Amino acid sequence: MSEKPTIVLVHGFWGGAAHWAKVIVELRNRGYESLFAVENPLTSLADDAERTRKMVKQVDGPVLLVGHSYGGAVITEAGDLPNVVGLVYIAAFAPDAGESPGQISQELPPAAIANLAPDSDGYLWAKQDKFHESFCQDLTADEALVMAVTQKAPLASTFGDNVTAPAWKNKPTWYQVSAQDRMIHPDNERRMAARMAPRKIIELDASHASLASQPGPVCDLIDEAVQDLAAS
């Protein structure tokens, strides 16, 4: 593949497309001109996958999908489109067929699971006063405050939505594990990464918000995926 792919970034729970802010700036500084960040509704896996597919279909050329957190489940479900050339997982869920993020979390609960709280409308929130220690303990207090106040809560039912046909079984993959993750158990990340047999796994001494706390190494992995695809 000689053409540099478009990078489509897919966010997870408790945040929106702006969670990718530092990665977007870093990728642009590295010469990536075609960048998009999906704003998912977080209402169901089907809805979020369809929103991502619609954006991918607008791209004329190859696409590298990059998913953070629950966004990994979304790219797993939506990555079957023919112009998707690879999948990069950033501290992300990578369910197999018939698996859901909730099921995976129940098998090995993350450290901060008690800091999630449902509301009367069925949405699941990360408690504001626990957000820093739960989601992004390696960011500043001010950065964590903004993330906590602007968080985008998912419908709790989305946790139970199963992946149907995982794209990682047919597309090249790369995976970044966050060793200090308190939202997805690091051993769950390691397990999901290993069974995909990705072209590369990296492990960062980072929180769940590695995309914000360590954008350089995250972009290094994206960059390596692009170079690998170009050589293959």
HELIX and SHEET records of a PDB file:
HELIX    1   1 ALA A   17  TRP A   20  5                                   4    
HELIX    2   2 ALA A   21  ASN A   29  1                                   9    
HELIX    3   3 LEU A   45  LYS A   57  1                                  13    
HELIX    4   4 GLY A   71  ALA A   78  1                                   8    
HELIX    5   5 PRO A  101  GLU A  107  1                                   7    
HELIX    6   6 ILE A  113  ASN A  115  5                                   3    
HELIX    7   7 GLN A  128  LYS A  130  5                                   3    
HELIX    8   8 PHE A  131  PHE A  135  1                                   5    
HELIX    9   9 ALA A  141  VAL A  149  1                                   9    
HELIX   10  10 ALA A  156  GLY A  160  5                                   5    
HELIX   11  11 ALA A  167  LYS A  169  5                                   3    
HELIX   12  12 PRO A  186  MET A  196  1                                  11    
HELIX   13  13 SER A  210  SER A  213  1                                   4    
HELIX   14  14 PRO A  215  ALA A  231  1                                  17    
SHEET    1   A 6 LEU A  35  VAL A  38  0                                        
SHEET    2   A 6 THR A   6  VAL A  10  1                                        
SHEET    3   A 6 VAL A  63  SER A  69  1                                        
SHEET    4   A 6 VAL A  84  ALA A  92  1                                        
SHEET    5   A 6 THR A 173  SER A 178  1                                        
SHEET    6   A 6 LYS A 200  LEU A 204  1                                        
SHEET    1   B 2 LEU A 116  PRO A 118  0                                        
SHEET    2   B 2 LEU A 124  ALA A 126 -1                                        
END                                                                             
